[in-house]
Amino acid sequence: MRLSYVYILKCSDDSYYTGVTSNLDKRLLDHQSGKHKDSYTYKRRPIELVFYADFTDIRLAINSEKQIKKWSRAKKEALINNEFEKLPNLAKKKFK
């Protein structure tokens, strides 16, 4: 069984990058070494792995990555901090 991973990196500019891979160690090394000069993380190194989840189905991993990329910073930080009970309220739209 091959695992896939959704991961969140914290960049040196305090932003977050979310990605998906089937080889987390290699992908982290690629980000840290600047292998891809056009990537989001290239000029934001060093990076730190702050969250990852493993999946047995790559399609679920890709769908999760797409979902997390749309989330607010607050919601991503709740996920990173294992504050799962906060996720539903952070998903609600705030009206003025």
C-alpha positions in Angstrom: 0.0 0.0 0.0 1.4 3.3 -1.1 0.8 6.3 1.1 0.2 9.9 0.0 0.6 12.9 2.2 -0.9 16.4 2.5 1.4 18.7 4.2 1.6 22.3 5.4 4.9 24.2 5.6 5.5 27.4 7.5 7.8 29.7 5.4 10.3 32.2 6.6 7.9 35.1 5.7 5.3 33.5 8.1 3.1 32.3 5.3 1.8 28.8 4.8 2.3 26.5 1.9 0.1 23.4 1.4 1.1 20.5 -0.9 0.6 16.9 -1.6 3.2 14.2 -2.3 3.8 10.4 -2.3 7.3 10.9 -0.8 7.3 13.4 2.1 11.0 13.2 3.0 12.1 13.8 -0.6 9.6 16.6 -1.1 10.7 18.4 2.0 14.3 18.1 0.9 13.3 19.6 -2.5 11.6 22.5 -0.8 14.5 23.1 1.7 17.2 22.9 -1.0 15.4 25.1 -3.5 15.3 22.5 -6.2 12.5 24.2 -8.0 13.3 27.9 -8.5 9.8 28.9 -9.7 8.1 27.3 -6.6 6.3 29.4 -4.0 8.7 28.3 -1.2 12.0 29.0 -3.1 12.4 32.6 -1.9 10.7 31.8 1.4 13.2 29.4 2.8 13.9 28.1 5.3 10.7 26.2 5.6 9.3 24.2 8.5 7.0 21.2 8.3 4.1 22.1 10.7 1.4 19.5 9.7 1.0 16.4 7.6 -1.6 13.7 7.2 -1.3 10.4 5.4 -3.8 8.9 3.0 -4.1 5.5 1.4 -6.0 7.0 -1.6 -4.2 9.7 -3.6 -7.5 11.1 -4.8 -8.5 11.8 -1.2 -5.1 13.5 -0.5 -5.5 15.7 -3.6 -9.0 16.7 -2.5 -7.9 17.5 1.0 -5.0 19.6 -0.3 -7.4 21.6 -2.5 -9.8 22.1 0.4 -7.0 23.2 2.8 -5.6 25.7 0.3 -9.0 27.5 0.4 -9.0 27.8 4.2 -8.3 31.0 6.1 -5.0 31.3 8.0 -7.0 30.9 11.3 -8.5 27.6 10.1 -5.1 26.3 9.0 -3.6 27.2 12.3 -6.4 25.3 14.2 -5.6 22.2 12.1 -1.9 22.6 12.7 -2.5 23.0 16.5 -4.9 19.9 16.6 -7.7 22.2 17.6 -10.2 20.3 15.6 -13.2 21.5 17.6 -12.6 25.0 16.2 -12.7 24.0 12.6 -16.6 24.1 12.1 -16.9 27.6 13.5 -13.9 28.9 11.5 -15.7 27.6 8.4 -18.7 29.9 8.9 -18.9 33.1 7.0 -18.8 36.2 9.2 -21.5 38.8 8.5 -21.2 42.5 9.5 
